[in-house]
Structures are given as structure tokens and as C-alpha cells.
Amino acid sequence: MILEAVMLHVKPGMESDFEYSFKKASKIISSMNGYLSHELHRCIEVNGRYLLLVRWETLESHTVGFLRG
């Protein structure tokens, strides 16, 4: 299992739009080959900062399948 961790920065005031759009993007991410699960966490200390965690079966599932898909 590979854990991908991505820090996302959203412009102030755009958090609701981002979260709405991310729900749509979640369907795309979860349909990728080798996908296991994902979580999106909103930072309570810094407005507009999110941590995205995505679990993949293998490194190739992420690097070849998702990034190049």
C-alpha cells in the first residue's frame, strides 16, 4: 500500500466551492485502477489549507495510472 499525502492551498473565501468541487473529483479519483481510499482533511489552524491522503495498491497505480492517466 502506498500513501500519497498532498497539502492543498485554497484561496480565502473559496473553501466552500473547493469542497463542493472536490466531491465531484472524488468520483474520478476513486475510479482509478489501484485506488484503495482517500480522505480530505481541513486544517483548523490555517484557513484554506487541506490535507489530502490517497491510498493506492502500488506505487505504479499512482505514478503510472493516476498521474499519467
Sequence and secondary structure as in RCSB ss.txt:
>XXXX:A:sequence
MILEAVMLHVKPGMESDFEYSFKKASKIISSMNGYLSHELHRCIEVNGRYLLLVRWETLESHTVGFLRG
>XXXX:A:secstr
 EEEEEEEE  TT HHHHHHHHHHHHHHHHTSTTEEEEEEEE SSSTTEEEEEEEESSHHIIIIIIHH 
